[in-house]
Amino acid sequence: MAGKSRQGKFVRVMSGQATGPGAAFLRGGAWLASGLYRQAMAARNALYDCGLKRQSRLGRPVVSVGNLSVGGTGKTVLAAEMADWLRGEGLSGGGARGPASRS
């Protein structure tokens, strides 16, 4: 239950429902971090756009489940169900967890 209560507190702080100096400080920190993240992604995208960074091709279709999220949205369960279904169809593949994983 600790994870759920932390998640609920996070949502209350970020939505503005939680008030006070601590909540304001956390929202300000998130705002600053979002600006840094935005700049980093713009620089990364510029490297792709000008050809200094290239995409990797895997030679087979790729299915991505989910995006950055607080968690508890069922991505892992969905990915496991999809993998089972694909195996039942005679298809094989690998799995990776998280954007830093390599398969």
Number of C-alpha atoms within 10 A of each C-alpha: 6 7 10 11 10 11 15 12 15 16 14 14 19 17 10 12 10 15 10 9 9 11 18 15 12 14 17 13 11 13 13 12 12 12 11 12 12 12 12 12 12 12 12 13 13 13 13 13 11 9 10 9 12 10 7 6 8 8 6 7 7 10 9 8 11 14 10 7 8 9 13 11 10 10 15 14 11 13 18 12 12 14 17 14 12 13 12 10 9 8 10 10 11 8 12 11 10 10 8 6 8 9 8
